[in-house]
Amino acid sequence: MSTLEPERGTGTGTLVEPTPQTSHGDGDHERFAHYVQKDKIMASALDGTPVVALCGKVWVPGRDPKKYPVCPMCKEIYESMTGGGDEGKGGDKKK
């Protein structure tokens, strides 16, 4: 039985999409600039939707990424994707 189908005798089922949890804490992720797809950054700037960094951090960008060091996890993932490309060339760094 599909999870979208209601069980017999229980009425109708409702599909609820999870809402991304934005980060508001002062943890390690807050001290770094993170890599995010350019189109996602632009969309976030226009409508305020949260973005997801390569390392998994979810937040609404609002700070200047040039003021922070690059997240080590994002950098490692980015370099493995590009084969060790230069950081900052693509402009995908955003916090």
C-alpha positions in Angstrom: 0.0 0.0 0.0 1.3 3.5 -0.9 2.0 6.0 1.9 -0.2 8.5 0.0 -3.3 6.3 0.1 -5.5 6.5 3.2 -6.1 3.3 5.2 -9.6 1.9 5.0 -12.0 3.4 7.4 -9.7 6.3 8.4 -11.0 9.0 6.1 -8.8 10.9 3.6 -5.0 11.3 3.7 -3.1 14.5 3.6 0.3 14.9 2.1 2.4 17.5 4.0 5.6 18.8 2.6 8.4 19.3 5.1 9.5 22.9 5.7 13.2 23.4 5.6 14.7 24.3 9.0 16.7 27.5 8.7 19.7 27.9 11.0 19.6 30.6 13.6 22.2 29.2 16.0 25.8 30.3 16.6 27.4 27.0 15.7 30.4 26.3 13.5 28.3 26.7 10.3 27.7 30.3 11.2 31.4 31.2 11.1 31.9 30.1 7.5 30.9 31.1 3.9 29.3 28.1 2.1 29.0 27.0 -1.5 25.6 27.2 -3.1 24.3 27.1 -6.7 24.2 30.5 -8.3 20.6 30.2 -9.4 19.6 29.3 -5.9 21.3 32.4 -4.5 19.6 34.6 -7.0 16.2 33.1 -6.2 16.8 33.5 -2.5 17.7 37.2 -3.0 14.5 37.8 -4.9 12.0 35.9 -2.8 13.7 35.0 0.5 13.6 31.3 0.1 16.2 29.2 2.1 19.2 27.7 0.3 21.0 24.5 0.9 24.9 24.5 0.9 27.0 21.6 -0.3 27.6 20.6 3.3 23.9 20.5 4.0 23.4 23.8 5.9 20.0 25.4 5.2 19.6 29.1 5.7 18.5 32.4 4.1 21.7 34.2 2.9 22.2 37.7 4.2 25.9 38.3 5.0 28.8 39.1 2.8 30.6 35.8 2.2 33.9 37.6 1.6 34.2 38.3 5.3 34.3 34.6 6.3 36.5 31.6 5.6 35.1 28.9 3.3 33.4 26.0 5.1 35.9 23.1 5.0 33.2 20.5 4.2 31.8 22.7 1.3 35.3 23.2 0.0 36.2 19.5 0.1 32.9 18.6 -1.7 33.4 21.3 -4.3 36.9 20.3 -5.0 35.9 16.6 -5.4 33.2 17.7 -7.8 35.4 20.0 -10.0 38.6 18.0 -9.7 40.4 20.5 -7.5 39.3 23.7 -9.2 40.1 27.1 -7.9 37.8 28.4 -5.1 35.9 31.6 -5.8 36.3 31.4 -9.6 32.7 30.3 -10.1 31.3 32.8 -7.6 29.3 30.1 -5.9 30.5 31.1 -2.5 27.6 32.7 -0.5 26.7 33.1 3.1 
